[in-house]
Amino acid sequence: MNKGNWGKIRAFFDLQTEDGFTLKGFKLVEGINGLFVGFPSQKGSDEEYHDTVWADRDVKEQVNQLAIKTYGQEVMATPPGMENNDFPPPPSEMADTPVAAPFSDEDVPF
């Protein structure tokens, strides 16, 4: 995962299947409802971007969860000596904190 800040894009990454296929060009995007994965796409002659990889809802959700988890682990890594300083409480202490509802393809504005 290549993290950065390119407008709304927070990371680029590739996926490798259990069968050894590598799918390149995924993006982790900061949307209005939080992070989501943008699948690989190419610009067409109509100047619009069209997906080049398709997946059903279950696979998309699995990719979303995996990417967000991987991004979060890399982002939330605690520097040595900062274990309890300026970091949010662990999830066990946030039991009463409301959690955002999961989003679907209909929530994506494009």
Backbone as CSV, one residue per row, in Angstrom:
resi,resn,N_x,N_y,N_z,CA_x,CA_y,CA_z,C_x,C_y,C_z
1,MET,0.851,-1.174,0.000,0.000,0.000,0.000,0.894,1.233,0.000
2,ASN,0.634,2.115,-0.958,1.393,3.353,-1.077,0.526,4.498,-0.556
3,LYS,0.790,4.929,0.679,-0.029,5.965,1.313,0.434,7.348,0.886
4,GLY,-0.501,8.285,0.920,-0.195,9.665,0.600,-1.455,10.500,0.701
5,ASN,-1.416,11.656,0.079,-2.570,12.542,0.087,-2.649,13.223,-1.276
6,TRP,-3.409,12.605,-2.185,-3.596,13.112,-3.529,-5.050,13.517,-3.670
7,GLY,-5.393,14.702,-3.218,-6.799,15.120,-3.223,-7.579,14.247,-2.257
8,LYS,-8.560,13.518,-2.763,-9.354,12.630,-1.912,-8.748,11.227,-1.809
9,ILE,-7.743,10.933,-2.605,-7.117,9.607,-2.584,-6.110,9.549,-1.440
10,ARG,-6.244,8.512,-0.615,-5.364,8.340,0.557,-4.303,7.267,0.352
11,ALA,-4.551,6.334,-0.597,-3.576,5.278,-0.848,-3.867,4.606,-2.184
12,PHE,-2.817,4.056,-2.779,-2.919,3.191,-3.946,-2.444,1.817,-3.512
13,PHE,-3.060,0.756,-4.060,-2.598,-0.581,-3.713,-2.992,-1.575,-4.792
14,ASP,-2.324,-2.732,-4.753,-2.599,-3.845,-5.648,-3.073,-5.019,-4.805
15,LEU,-3.823,-5.926,-5.418,-4.287,-7.132,-4.739,-3.762,-8.360,-5.459
16,GLN,-3.368,-9.376,-4.685,-2.966,-10.641,-5.276,-3.944,-11.712,-4.818
17,THR,-4.476,-12.476,-5.773,-5.441,-13.524,-5.438,-4.703,-14.761,-4.945
18,GLU,-5.454,-15.691,-4.370,-4.874,-16.951,-3.920,-4.309,-17.749,-5.089
19,ASP,-4.830,-17.501,-6.294,-4.372,-18.206,-7.490,-3.143,-17.551,-8.122
20,GLY,-2.668,-16.441,-7.539,-1.462,-15.794,-8.033,-1.690,-14.642,-8.998
21,PHE,-2.934,-14.290,-9.278,-3.202,-13.134,-10.133,-3.010,-11.858,-9.331
22,THR,-2.386,-10.851,-9.960,-2.238,-9.553,-9.324,-3.122,-8.550,-10.053
23,LEU,-3.994,-7.896,-9.304,-4.873,-6.854,-9.832,-4.289,-5.525,-9.384
24,LYS,-3.930,-4.680,-10.330,-3.250,-3.430,-10.026,-4.189,-2.230,-10.187
25,GLY,-3.932,-1.194,-9.396,-4.619,0.071,-9.605,-5.778,0.382,-8.696
26,PHE,-5.866,-0.254,-7.528,-6.922,0.077,-6.573,-6.563,1.367,-5.841
27,LYS,-7.586,2.105,-5.422,-7.395,3.362,-4.705,-8.231,3.351,-3.430
28,LEU,-7.680,3.881,-2.358,-8.449,4.086,-1.135,-8.807,5.570,-1.115
29,VAL,-10.121,5.852,-1.147,-10.621,7.211,-1.340,-11.354,7.688,-0.087
30,GLU,-11.156,8.949,0.266,-11.880,9.586,1.368,-13.153,10.190,0.795
31,GLY,-14.298,9.545,1.057,-15.582,10.033,0.562,-16.352,10.742,1.657
32,ILE,-17.560,11.153,1.357,-18.371,11.876,2.341,-18.786,10.982,3.501
33,ASN,-18.802,9.655,3.283,-19.167,8.717,4.347,-17.970,7.937,4.875
34,GLY,-16.766,8.413,4.628,-15.570,7.721,5.100,-14.792,7.107,3.955
35,LEU,-13.883,6.208,4.300,-13.015,5.589,3.305,-13.743,4.501,2.513
36,PHE,-13.427,4.406,1.231,-13.927,3.318,0.394,-12.892,3.032,-0.680
37,VAL,-12.999,1.856,-1.288,-12.058,1.441,-2.321,-12.616,1.784,-3.696
38,GLY,-11.785,2.450,-4.486,-12.096,2.678,-5.887,-11.397,1.603,-6.699
39,PHE,-12.152,0.890,-7.521,-11.577,-0.177,-8.321,-10.805,0.407,-9.505
40,PRO,-9.874,-0.370,-10.070,-9.083,0.122,-11.205,-9.990,0.605,-12.338
41,SER,-9.567,1.683,-13.003,-10.366,2.244,-14.080,-9.451,2.883,-15.122
42,GLN,-10.031,3.137,-16.302,-9.327,3.825,-17.367,-10.239,4.891,-17.940
43,LYS,-9.613,5.958,-18.444,-10.363,7.035,-19.060,-10.742,6.630,-20.483
44,GLY,-12.028,6.740,-20.796,-12.516,6.373,-22.115,-12.487,7.546,-23.081
45,SER,-12.842,7.285,-24.322,-12.861,8.334,-25.345,-13.907,9.404,-25.029
46,ASP,-14.858,9.071,-24.154,-15.872,10.034,-23.723,-15.407,10.881,-22.541
47,GLU,-14.108,10.758,-22.189,-13.490,11.505,-21.088,-14.003,11.080,-19.713
48,GLU,-14.788,10.011,-19.641,-15.262,9.453,-18.369,-14.369,8.278,-17.984
49,TYR,-14.302,8.001,-16.672,-13.544,6.845,-16.207,-14.471,5.641,-16.100
50,HIS,-13.973,4.487,-16.570,-14.742,3.248,-16.568,-13.940,2.175,-15.838
51,ASP,-14.612,1.451,-14.927,-13.944,0.375,-14.186,-13.415,-0.681,-15.143
52,THR,-12.232,-1.219,-14.816,-11.650,-2.305,-15.602,-11.675,-3.619,-14.833
53,VAL,-12.086,-3.572,-13.565,-12.243,-4.768,-12.733,-13.617,-4.681,-12.091
54,TRP,-14.387,-5.779,-12.158,-15.723,-5.808,-11.583,-15.773,-6.870,-10.498
55,ALA,-16.620,-6.644,-9.504,-16.809,-7.615,-8.422,-18.224,-7.457,-7.876
56,ASP,-18.742,-8.539,-7.278,-20.061,-8.444,-6.660,-19.947,-7.714,-5.320
57,ARG,-21.071,-7.435,-4.710,-21.092,-6.657,-3.455,-20.271,-7.295,-2.340
58,ASP,-20.357,-8.621,-2.211,-19.616,-9.302,-1.146,-18.111,-9.127,-1.317
59,VAL,-17.636,-9.291,-2.526,-16.200,-9.139,-2.785,-15.785,-7.683,-2.575
60,LYS,-16.606,-6.744,-3.051,-16.283,-5.323,-2.848,-16.193,-5.001,-1.358
61,GLU,-17.110,-5.527,-0.570,-17.094,-5.270,0.872,-15.844,-5.886,1.508
62,GLN,-15.465,-7.081,1.069,-14.251,-7.710,1.592,-13.024,-6.883,1.252
63,VAL,-12.951,-6.379,0.019,-11.818,-5.538,-0.390,-11.816,-4.251,0.419
64,ASN,-12.994,-3.637,0.608,-13.092,-2.421,1.424,-12.558,-2.658,2.829
65,GLN,-13.042,-3.714,3.473,-12.642,-3.998,4.854,-11.140,-4.273,4.953
66,LEU,-10.620,-5.062,4.024,-9.192,-5.388,4.032,-8.346,-4.135,3.833
67,ALA,-8.722,-3.300,2.873,-7.951,-2.091,2.589,-7.992,-1.111,3.758
68,ILE,-9.177,-0.903,4.321,-9.308,0.031,5.443,-8.552,-0.484,6.649
69,LYS,-8.620,-1.785,6.900,-7.887,-2.377,8.017,-6.378,-2.219,7.819
70,THR,-5.901,-2.525,6.622,-4.471,-2.398,6.338,-4.037,-0.945,6.445
71,TYR,-4.796,-0.027,5.902,-4.487,1.398,5.970,-4.491,1.866,7.417
72,GLY,-5.485,1.428,8.187,-5.581,1.816,9.595,-4.433,1.290,10.412
73,GLN,-3.994,0.061,10.150,-2.874,-0.502,10.890,-1.616,0.290,10.610
74,GLU,-1.433,0.701,9.350,-0.247,1.469,9.008,-0.331,2.892,9.567
75,VAL,-1.510,3.485,9.495,-1.682,4.856,9.968,-1.658,4.926,11.486
76,MET,-2.311,3.963,12.150,-2.455,4.008,13.593,-1.281,3.375,14.342
77,ALA,-0.211,3.010,13.629,0.939,2.425,14.318,1.436,3.410,15.373
78,THR,1.650,2.940,16.571,2.056,3.776,17.684,3.571,3.919,17.712
79,PRO,4.086,5.145,17.639,5.530,5.330,17.726,6.040,4.923,19.102
80,PRO,7.285,4.437,19.197,7.844,4.060,20.502,7.798,5.234,21.472
81,GLY,7.411,4.956,22.710,7.348,5.991,23.739,6.056,6.786,23.741
82,MET,5.135,6.529,22.791,3.888,7.289,22.697,2.679,6.400,22.933
83,GLU,2.837,5.307,23.640,1.776,4.318,23.786,0.457,4.891,24.298
84,ASN,0.460,5.829,25.215,-0.789,6.340,25.796,-0.936,7.850,25.639
85,ASN,-0.196,8.464,24.761,-0.238,9.915,24.630,-0.981,10.345,23.369
86,ASP,-2.031,11.124,23.525,-2.748,11.758,22.422,-3.367,10.783,21.426
87,PHE,-3.675,9.601,21.828,-4.332,8.654,20.942,-5.727,8.372,21.468
88,PRO,-6.669,8.065,20.587,-8.019,7.770,21.057,-8.036,6.507,21.904
89,PRO,-9.031,6.368,22.772,-9.119,5.173,23.610,-9.352,3.935,22.762
90,PRO,-8.955,2.766,23.272,-9.192,1.536,22.521,-10.685,1.273,22.376
91,PRO,-11.072,0.462,21.373,-12.501,0.212,21.127,-13.255,-0.301,22.347
92,SER,-12.609,-1.063,23.230,-13.297,-1.588,24.404,-13.770,-0.470,25.331
93,GLU,-13.082,0.679,25.302,-13.478,1.817,26.142,-14.471,2.727,25.431
94,MET,-14.769,2.443,24.164,-15.659,3.301,23.385,-16.977,2.596,23.096
95,ALA,-17.422,1.735,23.981,-18.620,0.924,23.751,-19.867,1.776,23.505
96,ASP,-19.970,2.941,24.124,-21.155,3.777,23.967,-21.039,4.779,22.832
97,THR,-19.912,4.785,22.129,-19.698,5.722,21.037,-20.446,5.236,19.805
98,PRO,-21.264,6.099,19.171,-21.994,5.665,17.977,-21.026,5.337,16.838
99,VAL,-21.388,4.342,16.059,-20.570,3.916,14.930,-21.314,4.273,13.660
100,ALA,-20.575,4.759,12.662,-21.194,5.120,11.389,-21.781,3.886,10.724
101,ALA,-22.889,4.075,10.064,-23.530,2.968,9.348,-22.677,2.587,8.147
102,PRO,-22.643,1.304,7.801,-21.880,0.898,6.620,-22.461,1.537,5.366
103,PHE,-21.610,1.739,4.368,-22.086,2.366,3.146,-22.148,1.333,2.029
104,SER,-22.845,1.698,0.966,-23.004,0.791,-0.154,-22.625,1.529,-1.436
105,ASP,-22.716,0.830,-2.564,-22.393,1.448,-3.855,-23.279,2.646,-4.150
106,GLU,-24.512,2.649,-3.634,-25.415,3.775,-3.882,-24.939,5.050,-3.186
107,ASP,-24.067,4.936,-2.181,-23.579,6.098,-1.460,-22.438,6.806,-2.181
108,VAL,-21.821,6.129,-3.158,-20.690,6.693,-3.883,-21.216,7.709,-4.889
109,PRO,-20.705,8.946,-4.846,-21.282,10.000,-5.676,-20.922,9.916,-7.155
110,PHE,-20.136,8.942,-7.572,-19.790,8.833,-8.996,-19.778,7.416,-9.450
